[in-house]
Amino acid sequence: MTAPAPHTVLFLHAYPFSGAMWSGQRAALEGAGLNVLAPHLPGFGGREGAITSLADTVRDLLAELPDVPLAVVGLSMGGYLALELLAQAPDRFARVVLADTSAQPDDGEKRESREGQAERVLGEGKDFIVEAAREEHSPATFERILPMIEIASPEGIAGALRAMAARPDYRDTLRGLQVPLLVLVGEEDTLTPPELAQEMAELGHGELRVIPDAAHLSNLDAPEAFNAALLDFLR
């Protein structure tokens, strides 16, 4: 598979954070002469509103994107959005990077868990999400993401949880992919572990890179290794 190297890269962030989670990648890519787009999604980064579905969010994104060759980089929920972009508009993208994510839909237990979290955040607020993040991430990564959780609205978090729970199976989308694919995953990612990354790489005939000493937010846990793999692929 060959395609012109894109000069503009769209970054899509993980729940419950914001486009600010990509600041380290923005600096590295802009330093290499690439343009970077890292939009805040509805309900995150101070943006009003809430995600109603992945499909609706992607339709809105597509209407805003410049008409130039693009690469898309999606991590966690951002990976689901990247896959939905590929399902709706595969010809818009010249490179694809999926990080710490999955092409599989949620099973019934996971959907129920997300719905329970959505109801809880609307009823109780975000304190339980902050504590879960504190336990899940390293102290350095937690310090980076805490301000992003604090600025996210409860409605935005609930909307994202419900949209993720309702997402379809994207494995056929990967099977039909016609552009280069890079799959990145933290070696210690327990939420979307390396075996799921391996499946995506195989389905999309892409390259898999496992990031040492990184968990689910591999771009924050090991930014130098993440950026090196990203720049190598995009150039």
N, C-alpha and C positions, 0 to 999 in steps of 0.2 A: 504494500500500500504506500503510495506517495501522494503528497499534497504540498503546496507551497507553505513555507514556514510562516506562521502568522506573526504579525507585529503587535496585535492587541490580545490581551489575555483577560478573560472573565473569571473572577474568583467567586465562588458561592460558598457561604459559610455554614458552619454547623449550628444546630440548635443547642442552647438558647443564647447564642452569642451574636456577633454583628460583623460587618465588613472589616472592623478594626482588628479582627483576629488575624488578618493577612498582612499586617503592617511590615513584618519582617520579610515576607515574600515580595511585597510591593517595592521595598527598598532594593532588594537584590535584582529584581527584574528590570526596574526602571534604570538601575545602574548599568544594565546590559543593553539598554536601548529599546526596551519593550514598553508598550503602553499597558496600563493596568486599570481594570474596572473591578471594583469591589463594593457593589451596592449593598446598602442596608435593606433588608427585606421588611415587609410590613410588620410592625410590632417590635422591631429590633433596632438598636442604634439610635433611638429617639424618633424613628419614623412612625407615623400614625397608622392605625388600621391593624389588620390581622390577616394571615394567610387563610384563605378559605379552602383551597385545594392546591396540590402541586400543579395540576393542569392549568388552573386559572393564573397562578403566579407566573408560570412559564409564558403564557400568552402575553401577560403584561410585560415581562422581561423582553420578549422578542420584539415588541413594539418600540422599546426604548434603545435597543442595541444598534450600534453603528453598522452600516452596510459595508463591512470590511472583513477580510479573512480573520477568523477568531479561533483562539484556543479556549477551552473551558476547563476549569479546575474546580472540582467539587469534593468537599470533605464531609463525611457523615450525612446529615440532611442535605448539604450542598451536593453530595453525590447523587442523591435521589433526584434533585432538581436538574442536575446535569443530564441524567438519564432521560428525564422527561423532555428536556430540550432536544435530545437526540431523537426521541420518539416523534416529536412534533416537527422538527426542522433539521433533519440530519445534514442537509446541504449547507447549513450556515457555519459549520465548524470544521476546521482543518486539523486540529489536534484535540485529544481528550485525555484528561488526567482524572482518575477516580482514586480518592484517598480515604482509607478507613471507612468504608461504606459497603453496601451490598446491593446486588441486583435482585435479590429475593424479596418477596413481600413478607410482612409480619405474619406470624402464625396467630391463632386465636388467642392464646394466652398473652402474647405481646400486645395485641390490639386492645385487649381488656385493660392491661396495665397502663397503656398510654391514655386511654379514656379516663381511667381512675385518676391519673396524674393531672389531666386537664381539668377535671371537676375539682380536684383538690386545690390547684393553683388559683382557680377562680374563687373558691370559697375561703381559702386560708392565706393566700399570698405565696411569696417565693421562698420563704425561709427553708423549707424542706429541700428545695432544689439547690440552694446554696450549700446546705450541709452535705447533700449527696455529691456535689461537685468537689467539696473539700476532701471527702473520703476517696473519691475516684482518681483525682489527679495529684501530681506531685505538687509540693508547696510552691515552687516557682511558677508552674503552669496555672495553678489555682489563683495566684496573685494577679496573673495577667487577665484571667477570664472573669474574675469577680466583678469589676466595673461593668462588664458587658451584660452580666446577668442582672445587675442592679438596675440598669437602664431599660432592660426589656420589660414590656408591659405584660401583666398577667393574661390579657386577652391575646396578645401576640404569641405567648408561650402555649396557651391552650390551643390556639388555631394551628400552630405548627405540629403539636402532638397529634391532633386529630387528622391533619393532612398526611402525616407520615404513616399513621395507622391505616389509612384508606388507600395507600399507594398500590399500584398494580405490580405484577411480576415483570421485570424489565430484562429478563434473560434473553428473550427473543430480540429485543432492541440491540443487545450486544452482539448477538449472532449475526445481525445484518450490518454491523458497523463497517464502514468502508474507508476509515481514516486511521492514522496511527493512534494507538492507545497505550498509556502508561498507567499501571496500577501500583499505588503506594500503600503500604500498611506498616503500622508500628509493630515491631516484633512482640511487644507485650500487650497488644490490643486484645482485650477480652470481649468487647462489645461487638466488633466486626473483625474476627480473628483472621490470621493469614490464610486459613483454608478457604474462606469466602473470597479473599482477594485472589487467590490462585484460580478459583472458579471463574471469576470475572476476566482475568487475563486470558484464560484458555478460550472462553466463549468469544471474546473480542479479538483473538489472535494478537494479543498485546504483550507487553513486557511487564514483568513483576519485579518490584524492588521492595525488599523488606528493610525497614529503617531500624537499626539497632537502638536499644535504650530508649524506645519510644512506645507510648501506649496509644489511646484512641485519638488524641490530638497530636499527631506526629509532627505537624508543622511547628507546633509550639514546644513539644518535648525535645525535639532534635532538629532545630531549624537549619543548621549548617548542612547536615546530610540531606534533609528534605529539599533545600534550595539547590544543592548541587545536582541532585537527580532531576529536578524540575528544569533547570537551565540546560542540562545536557540533552534532555528530551526535546525541549522547545526550540533549541538551536540546531 
